């Protein structure tokens, strides 16, 4: 008979149904299915299936386990009689509405897979994009405006093009501003450094922090303390680390107990968002692996999260409500996910890429800290600040091209950021810019020396300038940051979330 069930992202459904012939009649996305029979389980078969696929067994199946990475409603047949699926495919299967989301990375990328079977689909993007076929670009697709719904009858793959912003010009006629390294009270930490640095486009505020979170409404001239929700910030002995930024939020985390906080008002307040420690995994078990975490990552739609914990990386597809443990690979200092879905991690000794649920070593790292990763598709830049080595791969880590080889050659930079399609390194009195992803690195020297002697620190793009903190290797009560004026072409800075509503067959 025909069964219909709703699958939640990352949650396992075990159904006791009987039959020898299985057909997946309708399924918007891939389903992981395990078939078993009786108490002895002489048949125990697990596979990924899509709509239209079937499986026959010599004896009756009595247990089916269903698991999906996305929330979806599916329809399947299981019985002791073969079903003529061609009749159902011609219109016998019931129709229903399903919804979901996709992330459109900068440039051209696949938005909706052709294997996602549907009668029609309605798309809405949070920013202007262009949609079309495989070779879609700014000139040959359909322009979908932000918030404008578009209904399509196509069942084929839908590709999207997001025009990225890029830095066209850098001026070395710089100025200075003060970005503090905040202590736990009103003083500074022993070392002059920031553990997070953001610019909020909506309010124009700058946000930074270490032992405290502070924000500035006047381009860094004065700073005010953020109001932090007790559930997120109750531990006064910790620092606030940079988790990520989306079009709608600024995210920081506290390493102890893996708590994530979010600000949606330019840093004036930070509310609790999610945590790893004490949450549930996809099997409903309480997680105790989040006592200390090292780094994180968040998608543009704020649903997909990654946390690098003591022994492994954890992933969530539902904004941190439930988490899935990835294979163990030791303590990770950095974790990153590309717009194509590839996950990279850096440990004390190695750089890894997750392939077929196994970690593959793609490079050797130079320590357990000081790493930055930025990407566009399978193109990746990796900066190892410990060695001053900047590397680029255009093929997902199969080969690497070295752009800098020492801390001196990297102008004593500590961090790297992505600004649209450009890559920026913040050095000591120097700014390194790659205008287009995959291009050459150009260095600019400031006409005003900062006076700092140690290194560049956190950096941020504020819409008109690149601001780079300059630091000492000791306490510094007069912090200095260099403000670099830049000209930037119009385009997107962040990936664009795409929502869809589909009528499935």
C-alpha positions as CSV (number, residue, x, y, z in Angstrom):
1,X,0.0,0.0,0.0
2,X,1.0,3.7,-0.3
3,X,2.4,5.4,2.8
4,X,3.0,9.1,3.3
5,X,5.3,10.5,6.0
6,X,7.0,13.8,6.9
7,X,10.8,13.7,7.5
8,X,12.5,16.4,9.6
9,X,16.1,17.4,8.7
10,X,18.6,15.1,10.4
11,X,16.0,13.1,12.3
12,X,15.7,9.3,12.0
13,X,12.2,7.7,11.3
14,X,11.8,4.0,11.9
15,X,8.7,2.5,10.4
16,X,7.4,-1.1,10.9
17,X,5.9,-1.8,7.5
18,X,5.8,-5.2,5.6
19,X,6.4,-6.0,2.0
20,X,8.8,-7.3,-0.6
21,X,8.5,-4.5,-3.2
22,X,9.5,-0.9,-2.4
23,X,8.9,2.2,-4.6
24,X,9.8,5.8,-3.7
25,X,6.9,7.5,-5.4
26,X,7.6,11.1,-4.5
27,X,10.5,12.7,-2.8
28,X,11.7,16.3,-3.2
29,X,15.2,15.4,-2.1
30,X,17.5,12.4,-1.4
31,X,16.4,10.0,1.3
32,X,18.7,7.6,3.1
33,X,16.8,4.3,3.6
34,X,17.7,1.2,5.5
35,X,15.7,-2.1,4.9
36,X,15.7,-4.9,7.5
37,X,13.6,-8.0,7.9
38,X,12.5,-9.8,11.1
39,X,14.4,-10.2,14.3
40,X,17.4,-11.9,12.7
41,X,17.9,-9.3,10.1
42,X,19.1,-11.7,7.4
43,X,18.4,-8.7,5.0
44,X,20.1,-5.5,6.1
45,X,20.5,-3.1,3.2
46,X,21.1,0.7,3.3
47,X,21.2,3.1,0.4
48,X,20.4,6.7,-0.8
49,X,17.3,6.9,-3.0
50,X,15.6,9.5,-5.0
51,X,12.0,9.8,-6.4
52,X,11.3,7.0,-8.9
53,X,13.8,4.5,-7.5
54,X,12.7,1.0,-6.3
55,X,14.0,-2.1,-4.5
56,X,12.9,-5.7,-4.5
57,X,13.6,-8.3,-1.8
58,X,13.4,-12.1,-1.8
59,X,11.7,-12.1,1.7
60,X,9.4,-9.6,3.5
61,X,10.9,-6.4,4.8
62,X,9.5,-5.6,8.3
63,X,11.4,-2.4,9.2
64,X,12.3,0.7,7.2
65,X,14.6,3.5,8.6
66,X,14.3,6.8,6.8
67,X,16.7,9.8,7.2
68,X,16.9,13.0,5.3
69,X,19.3,16.0,5.5
70,X,16.4,18.3,4.6
71,X,12.8,18.5,5.8
72,X,10.5,16.9,3.3
73,X,7.3,15.0,2.8
74,X,7.7,11.7,0.9
75,X,5.3,9.0,-0.5
76,X,6.3,5.4,-1.0
77,X,4.8,2.0,-1.8
78,X,5.6,-1.2,0.2
79,X,3.7,-4.4,-0.4
80,X,3.9,-8.0,-1.6
81,X,2.5,-7.0,-4.9
82,X,4.5,-5.2,-7.6
83,X,3.2,-1.7,-8.4
84,X,3.1,-0.4,-12.0
85,X,5.0,2.8,-11.2
86,X,4.6,4.2,-14.7
87,X,0.9,4.7,-14.1
88,X,1.7,6.7,-10.9
89,X,4.3,8.7,-12.7
90,X,1.8,9.7,-15.3
91,X,-0.4,11.3,-12.7
92,X,-1.6,8.7,-10.2
93,X,0.5,10.0,-7.3
94,X,-1.0,12.6,-5.1
95,X,0.2,16.2,-5.3
96,X,1.3,18.2,-2.3
97,X,3.1,21.4,-1.5
98,X,6.6,21.4,-0.1
99,X,9.0,24.2,0.8
100,X,12.7,24.7,1.5
101,X,15.7,26.9,0.9
102,X,18.9,27.0,-1.0
103,X,22.0,29.2,-0.7
104,X,23.2,31.0,-3.9
105,X,27.0,31.6,-3.6
106,X,28.7,34.5,-5.3
107,X,29.0,34.0,-9.0
108,X,27.3,31.1,-10.9
109,X,26.1,28.1,-9.0
110,X,23.5,25.4,-8.9
111,X,20.4,26.5,-6.9
112,X,17.8,23.7,-7.5
113,X,18.9,20.2,-8.6
114,X,17.2,18.6,-11.6
115,X,16.6,15.5,-9.5
116,X,14.2,17.5,-7.3
117,X,11.0,16.4,-9.1
118,X,8.1,18.8,-9.1
119,X,5.2,20.2,-11.1
120,X,6.1,23.8,-10.5
121,X,8.2,25.9,-8.2
122,X,8.0,29.4,-6.8
123,X,11.3,31.2,-5.9
124,X,12.0,34.2,-3.7
125,X,15.5,35.6,-3.1
126,X,16.6,38.0,-0.3
127,X,18.7,40.0,-2.8
128,X,18.8,40.5,-6.5
129,X,19.9,37.5,-8.5
130,X,19.8,36.2,-12.0
131,X,18.4,32.7,-12.7
132,X,18.7,30.5,-15.8
133,X,20.5,27.5,-17.1
134,X,24.0,26.0,-16.6
135,X,25.8,29.0,-18.2
136,X,23.8,31.7,-16.6
137,X,25.5,35.0,-16.0
138,X,24.5,38.7,-15.6
139,X,23.7,39.1,-19.3
140,X,21.7,36.0,-20.3
141,X,19.4,35.1,-17.4
142,X,16.1,36.3,-15.8
143,X,16.6,39.0,-13.3
144,X,14.8,38.1,-10.0
145,X,14.5,41.1,-7.8
146,X,14.8,40.8,-4.0
147,X,11.5,39.7,-2.5
148,X,9.8,39.2,-5.9
149,X,8.2,35.8,-6.2
150,X,8.7,33.9,-9.5
151,X,6.8,30.7,-10.4
152,X,8.4,28.3,-12.9
153,X,7.0,25.2,-14.6
154,X,10.4,23.7,-15.3
155,X,11.5,20.4,-13.9
156,X,15.1,20.9,-14.9
157,X,18.0,22.2,-12.9
158,X,17.9,25.9,-12.0
159,X,21.1,27.8,-11.8
160,X,21.7,31.2,-10.2
161,X,24.1,34.0,-10.7
162,X,24.9,36.4,-7.9
163,X,26.9,39.4,-9.0
164,X,29.7,39.8,-6.5
165,X,31.1,43.1,-5.3
166,X,34.9,43.5,-5.7
167,X,37.5,46.0,-4.7
168,X,38.5,48.1,-7.7
169,X,40.9,50.6,-6.1
170,X,42.8,51.1,-2.8
171,X,44.1,54.4,-1.6
172,X,47.2,54.5,0.6
173,X,46.1,58.0,1.9
174,X,45.0,56.4,5.1
175,X,43.7,57.7,8.4
176,X,43.5,56.3,12.0
177,X,40.8,55.3,14.4
178,X,40.8,53.5,17.7
179,X,39.4,49.9,18.0
180,X,39.9,48.7,21.5
181,X,40.9,45.3,22.8
182,X,38.3,45.0,25.5
183,X,39.1,43.5,28.9
184,X,36.6,41.9,31.3
185,X,36.0,45.1,33.1
186,X,37.2,48.6,32.0
187,X,40.8,47.6,31.3
188,X,42.6,45.9,28.5
189,X,43.8,42.3,28.2
190,X,47.5,41.6,28.6
191,X,47.8,41.2,24.9
192,X,46.5,43.9,22.5
193,X,44.2,41.9,20.2
194,X,40.5,41.5,19.3
195,X,38.8,38.2,19.0
196,X,36.0,39.5,16.8
197,X,35.4,42.5,14.5
198,X,32.3,43.3,12.5
199,X,30.5,46.1,10.6
200,X,26.7,46.2,10.5
201,X,25.4,47.5,7.2
202,X,22.0,48.4,8.5
203,X,23.1,50.6,11.4
204,X,26.6,51.5,10.2
205,X,27.9,50.4,13.6
206,X,31.3,48.8,14.2
207,X,31.3,45.9,16.7
208,X,34.4,44.4,18.4
209,X,35.2,42.5,21.5
210,X,37.4,40.2,23.5
211,X,36.5,40.0,27.2
212,X,33.6,42.4,26.5
213,X,31.5,43.2,23.5
214,X,31.4,46.9,22.5
215,X,30.0,48.9,19.6
216,X,30.6,52.3,18.0
217,X,28.1,54.5,16.3
218,X,30.6,57.1,15.2
219,X,33.2,55.2,13.1
220,X,35.3,54.2,16.2
221,X,35.6,57.5,18.0
222,X,33.6,56.3,21.0
223,X,32.6,52.8,22.2
224,X,29.7,51.6,24.2
225,X,29.2,48.3,26.0
226,X,26.8,45.8,24.4
227,X,23.9,44.4,26.4
228,X,24.4,40.7,26.5
229,X,21.7,38.2,27.4
230,X,22.5,36.3,30.6
231,X,21.9,32.9,29.0
232,X,24.6,33.6,26.5
233,X,27.1,35.8,28.4
234,X,26.9,34.8,32.0
235,X,30.5,33.5,32.2
236,X,32.7,36.6,32.8
237,X,35.9,34.6,32.5
238,X,35.6,34.0,28.8
239,X,36.3,35.8,25.6
240,X,33.8,36.3,22.7
241,X,35.0,34.7,19.5
242,X,33.9,35.5,16.0
243,X,31.4,32.9,14.6
244,X,30.2,34.6,11.4
245,X,28.0,37.2,9.8
246,X,24.9,36.9,7.7
247,X,22.8,39.5,5.9
248,X,20.6,39.7,9.0
249,X,22.8,39.0,12.0
250,X,26.2,39.2,13.7
251,X,27.2,36.0,15.5
252,X,29.8,35.4,18.2
253,X,30.4,32.4,20.4
254,X,31.9,31.6,23.8
255,X,34.3,28.6,23.6
256,X,33.3,27.2,27.0
257,X,30.0,25.3,26.7
258,X,29.8,26.3,23.0
259,X,27.2,29.0,23.3
260,X,26.3,31.2,20.2
261,X,24.9,34.7,20.5
262,X,23.4,37.0,17.8
263,X,22.9,40.7,17.4
264,X,20.4,42.1,15.0
265,X,20.7,45.8,16.0
266,X,24.3,46.6,15.3
267,X,25.8,45.2,18.4
268,X,23.7,47.1,20.9
269,X,22.3,43.8,22.2
270,X,23.3,40.1,21.9
271,X,20.7,37.4,22.5
272,X,21.2,33.7,22.9
273,X,20.9,31.8,19.6
274,X,22.0,28.2,20.0
275,X,24.6,25.9,21.7
276,X,26.2,22.5,21.1
277,X,26.7,21.4,24.7
278,X,23.5,20.0,26.2
279,X,21.6,20.0,22.8
280,X,20.4,16.9,21.1
281,X,22.1,15.0,18.3
282,X,20.0,13.6,15.4
283,X,19.4,10.4,17.3
284,X,17.9,12.3,20.3
285,X,20.9,11.9,22.6
286,X,22.2,14.7,24.7
287,X,25.5,16.1,23.5
288,X,28.4,16.3,25.9
289,X,31.2,17.1,23.4
290,X,30.7,20.9,23.5
291,X,32.5,21.7,26.7
292,X,35.1,23.6,24.6
293,X,35.0,24.6,21.0
294,X,37.5,26.4,18.8
295,X,35.7,27.9,15.8
296,X,32.4,27.9,13.9
297,X,30.7,28.7,10.6
298,X,27.2,29.7,9.7
299,X,25.3,29.8,6.4
300,X,23.7,32.9,4.9
301,X,20.2,31.7,5.9
302,X,21.4,30.9,9.5
303,X,20.2,27.3,9.3
304,X,23.4,25.4,8.6
305,X,25.9,25.6,11.5
306,X,29.3,24.0,12.1
307,X,31.3,23.8,15.3
308,X,34.8,22.6,15.7
309,X,35.0,20.8,19.1
310,X,37.7,18.8,20.9
311,X,37.7,15.7,18.8
312,X,35.3,16.3,15.9
313,X,33.2,18.7,14.0
314,X,29.4,18.9,14.6
315,X,26.9,20.1,12.0
316,X,23.4,21.4,12.3
317,X,20.8,21.9,9.6
318,X,18.1,23.4,11.8
319,X,19.8,26.5,13.4
320,X,21.3,24.5,16.2
321,X,18.2,22.6,17.4
322,X,19.9,19.3,16.6
323,X,23.4,18.4,15.6
324,X,25.1,15.6,13.6
325,X,28.6,14.4,14.5
326,X,31.0,14.2,11.6
327,X,33.8,11.6,11.6
328,X,36.6,12.1,14.2
329,X,39.8,13.9,13.1
330,X,41.2,15.4,16.2
331,X,41.0,19.0,17.6
332,X,40.1,21.4,14.8
333,X,41.2,25.0,15.0
334,X,39.2,26.2,11.9
335,X,36.2,24.8,10.1
336,X,34.8,26.1,6.8
337,X,32.1,25.2,4.3
338,X,32.0,26.3,0.7
339,X,29.0,27.2,-1.4
340,X,29.3,23.9,-3.1
341,X,28.8,22.1,0.2
342,X,32.4,21.0,0.7
343,X,33.7,21.0,4.4
344,X,37.3,21.8,5.2
345,X,39.0,21.7,8.6
346,X,42.4,22.5,9.9
347,X,44.1,20.7,12.8
348,X,47.5,21.2,14.4
349,X,49.2,19.2,11.6
350,X,46.8,18.9,8.7
351,X,44.3,20.5,6.4
352,X,41.4,18.1,5.6
353,X,38.5,18.0,3.2
354,X,35.4,15.8,3.9
355,X,34.8,13.4,1.0
356,X,32.3,10.5,1.2
357,X,32.0,11.0,4.9
358,X,35.8,10.6,5.4
359,X,38.5,13.2,6.0
360,X,41.1,13.4,3.3
361,X,44.4,15.2,4.0
362,X,45.0,17.8,1.4
363,X,47.9,19.8,3.0
364,X,50.1,20.2,6.1
365,X,49.3,23.0,8.5
366,X,51.8,25.0,10.6
367,X,50.1,24.9,14.0
368,X,46.8,24.8,15.8
369,X,45.9,28.5,15.5
370,X,46.2,31.5,13.2
371,X,44.4,30.1,10.2
372,X,41.9,31.8,7.9
373,X,39.9,30.2,5.0
374,X,37.8,31.9,2.4
375,X,36.2,30.4,-0.7
376,X,34.2,30.8,-3.9
377,X,32.9,27.4,-5.1
378,X,35.8,25.0,-5.1
379,X,38.3,27.8,-5.2
380,X,39.9,28.4,-1.8
381,X,42.4,30.7,-0.1
382,X,44.1,29.5,3.1
383,X,46.3,31.8,5.1
384,X,48.6,30.4,7.8
385,X,49.5,33.4,9.9
386,X,52.0,31.4,12.0
387,X,54.2,30.9,9.0
388,X,53.0,33.9,6.9
389,X,52.0,31.5,4.1
390,X,49.1,32.3,1.8
391,X,48.0,29.5,-0.6
392,X,45.4,29.3,-3.3
393,X,43.7,26.2,-4.8
394,X,41.4,26.3,-7.8
395,X,40.5,22.6,-7.7
396,X,39.3,22.0,-4.1
397,X,42.7,21.2,-2.7
398,X,44.2,18.9,-5.3
399,X,46.9,21.5,-6.1
400,X,48.1,24.6,-4.3
401,X,49.7,27.8,-5.5
402,X,51.9,29.7,-2.9
403,X,51.5,33.5,-2.9
404,X,53.5,34.4,0.3
405,X,56.1,32.3,2.1
406,X,57.0,34.1,5.3
407,X,55.6,36.4,7.9
408,X,57.7,39.3,6.6
409,X,56.5,38.7,3.0
410,X,52.9,38.6,4.4
411,X,53.6,42.0,6.1
412,X,52.9,40.4,9.5
413,X,49.2,39.9,8.8
414,X,47.2,37.8,11.1
415,X,43.8,37.6,9.4
416,X,42.3,37.4,5.9
417,X,38.7,38.3,4.9
418,X,36.6,38.1,1.7
419,X,34.9,41.2,0.4
420,X,32.6,40.0,-2.4
421,X,34.9,38.6,-5.0
422,X,38.0,40.1,-3.5
423,X,40.4,38.8,-0.8
424,X,42.1,41.1,1.7
425,X,45.0,40.7,4.2
426,X,45.5,43.2,7.0
427,X,49.2,43.7,7.6
428,X,51.3,45.9,9.8
429,X,51.1,49.3,7.9
430,X,50.3,47.3,4.7
431,X,47.2,46.1,3.0
432,X,47.2,43.0,0.7
433,X,44.4,42.8,-1.9
434,X,43.5,40.2,-4.5
435,X,40.9,42.1,-6.6
436,X,39.4,39.0,-8.2
437,X,39.3,35.5,-6.7
438,X,42.2,33.5,-8.2
439,X,44.2,36.7,-9.2
440,X,47.5,38.1,-8.0
441,X,48.2,39.6,-4.6
442,X,49.0,43.3,-4.5
443,X,50.4,45.1,-1.5
444,X,49.8,48.8,-0.5
445,X,51.8,50.7,2.0
446,X,50.1,53.2,4.3
447,X,51.3,56.8,4.0
448,X,50.9,57.0,7.8
449,X,52.7,54.6,10.0
450,X,50.5,53.2,12.8
451,X,53.3,53.2,15.4
452,X,52.6,49.5,16.2
453,X,55.5,47.2,16.1
454,X,54.1,43.7,16.1
455,X,51.4,42.8,13.6
456,X,48.1,43.6,11.9
457,X,45.1,42.2,13.6
458,X,41.3,41.8,12.9
459,X,40.0,43.7,9.8
460,X,36.6,44.6,8.5
461,X,35.0,46.3,5.5
462,X,32.6,49.1,6.4
463,X,31.2,49.8,3.0
464,X,33.8,52.5,2.1
465,X,37.0,51.5,3.9
466,X,39.0,48.5,5.1
467,X,39.8,49.0,8.8
468,X,42.8,47.0,10.1
469,X,43.7,46.9,13.8
470,X,47.4,47.3,14.5
471,X,48.7,45.6,17.6
472,X,51.6,45.1,20.0
473,X,52.6,41.9,21.7
474,X,51.8,43.4,25.0
475,X,49.2,45.6,26.7
476,X,48.4,48.8,24.7
477,X,46.2,51.5,26.2
478,X,46.1,53.6,23.0
479,X,44.9,51.2,20.3
480,X,45.4,52.3,16.7
481,X,43.7,51.0,13.5
482,X,44.4,52.1,10.0
483,X,41.5,53.1,7.8
484,X,42.1,52.3,4.1
485,X,39.7,54.1,1.6
486,X,38.7,51.7,-1.2
487,X,36.4,51.9,-4.2
488,X,34.2,48.9,-4.7
489,X,32.0,47.8,-7.6
490,X,28.3,47.3,-6.9
491,X,27.4,43.7,-6.0
492,X,26.8,41.3,-3.2
493,X,29.1,40.8,-0.2
494,X,27.3,37.8,1.2
495,X,25.8,34.6,-0.3
496,X,22.1,35.0,-1.0
497,X,19.4,32.8,0.6
498,X,16.8,31.5,-1.8
499,X,13.4,30.2,-0.6
500,X,11.2,27.9,-2.7
501,X,7.7,26.6,-2.6
502,X,7.0,23.7,-4.8
503,X,4.0,21.6,-5.9
504,X,5.4,18.0,-5.9
505,X,4.0,15.1,-7.9
